[in-house]
Amino acid sequence: MSKPEKDFRCGTVSASIWPVTKTVKDNPVTFYSVKIEKAFKDGDSWKHSNVFSADDLPGVAVVSQEAFKYLRLKTRTPD
């Protein structure tokens, strides 16, 4: 599996940014998707989930905001 372009973490919650390049009117265009998940230990192994408890939500807010800022600065057109 390839690696994400960028990761943001807050405790056990993470946001990963994945580029997806598609052809639009014969031109390559890169879109970005964001995957938010939390890690937890189940016995000896680490697992991931996209279901969050109320206590996870501050971390979700932090990584969401960081991902948003990263993408807005990356895709911002010069004035």
PLY file of the C-alpha trace (Angstrom):
ply
format ascii 1.0
element vertex 79
property float x
property float y
property float z
element edge 78
property int vertex1
property int vertex2
end_header
0.00 0.00 0.00
1.31 3.46 -0.83
1.81 6.10 1.83
-0.37 9.19 2.26
1.02 12.56 1.22
0.58 13.96 4.73
-0.53 12.75 8.16
-1.80 14.74 11.13
-2.15 13.15 14.57
-3.73 14.11 17.85
-3.51 11.32 20.39
-4.96 8.20 18.79
-6.83 10.13 16.08
-5.22 10.76 12.69
-6.07 12.39 9.38
-4.27 11.16 6.26
-4.30 13.09 3.00
-4.28 11.05 -0.20
-3.77 12.56 -3.69
-5.85 11.15 -6.53
-4.94 12.18 -10.08
-7.61 11.97 -12.76
-7.78 13.17 -16.33
-10.24 15.99 -16.94
-10.59 17.24 -20.50
-7.26 15.59 -21.40
-5.43 17.29 -18.50
-4.23 15.57 -15.33
-5.91 17.07 -12.27
-5.07 16.13 -8.69
-7.85 15.87 -6.15
-7.33 15.10 -2.48
-9.21 12.84 -0.12
-8.89 12.82 3.65
-9.22 9.69 5.79
-9.86 10.23 9.50
-9.51 7.29 11.87
-8.47 6.33 15.37
-6.09 3.60 16.44
-6.79 1.23 19.31
-5.17 -1.86 20.69
-7.06 -5.15 20.58
-4.97 -7.65 22.53
-1.47 -7.51 21.05
-2.44 -5.92 17.72
-3.33 -2.39 16.67
-6.60 -1.83 14.83
-8.25 1.22 13.26
-11.79 2.53 13.27
-13.71 5.43 11.77
-16.26 5.40 14.62
-15.59 7.97 17.32
-16.74 8.45 20.89
-17.51 11.86 22.35
-14.03 11.85 23.93
-12.45 11.39 20.47
-14.17 14.41 18.93
-11.67 17.08 20.07
-8.93 15.09 18.32
-11.12 14.76 15.23
-11.59 18.54 15.24
-7.84 19.17 15.54
-6.77 16.83 12.74
-9.65 18.00 10.51
-8.60 21.63 10.93
-4.95 20.83 10.22
-5.88 18.85 7.10
-8.12 21.69 5.92
-5.36 24.30 6.41
-2.79 22.10 4.65
-5.02 21.57 1.62
-6.14 25.20 1.39
-2.55 26.44 1.49
-1.45 23.77 -1.00
-4.20 24.47 -3.52
-4.32 28.24 -3.05
-3.80 30.17 -6.25
-1.44 33.17 -6.07
-3.05 36.61 -5.98
0 1
1 2
2 3
3 4
4 5
5 6
6 7
7 8
8 9
9 10
10 11
11 12
12 13
13 14
14 15
15 16
16 17
17 18
18 19
19 20
20 21
21 22
22 23
23 24
24 25
25 26
26 27
27 28
28 29
29 30
30 31
31 32
32 33
33 34
34 35
35 36
36 37
37 38
38 39
39 40
40 41
41 42
42 43
43 44
44 45
45 46
46 47
47 48
48 49
49 50
50 51
51 52
52 53
53 54
54 55
55 56
56 57
57 58
58 59
59 60
60 61
61 62
62 63
63 64
64 65
65 66
66 67
67 68
68 69
69 70
70 71
71 72
72 73
73 74
74 75
75 76
76 77
77 78
